[in-house]
């Protein structure tokens, strides 16, 4: 390949990479970032309980508190009307706000319960399994109803 052909191919790749990016300051960008943080944190907690990661009491406790704090934040980034950007949220989020808010409160409640249990040292992984499962179930319930896969 010639240098000119390589340059054109590289430029085209760079331009296509920029297409479809989400503005990180948009409501969609804000909530996607928060949900990604929540996913990463909850995967670490579940990983510690399921043996994929070594159990670290301090890391688990701080992760539980972080997850509880994160669970309060994404809801403010759902505007009254669905934005035109590509979102994984179904239209039902905006059509069934009462149910959506109910599921959001259930997630907040389950993460709060997990954070509270995680304050009682020493931590027993067996005692943490049920609260982690409630958090996972709360996430899954909302995804089943309101996320477009």
Helices and strands as residue ranges (DSSP letters): H 3-18, H 27-50, H 57-70, G 74-77, H 92-95, H 97-117, H 125-146
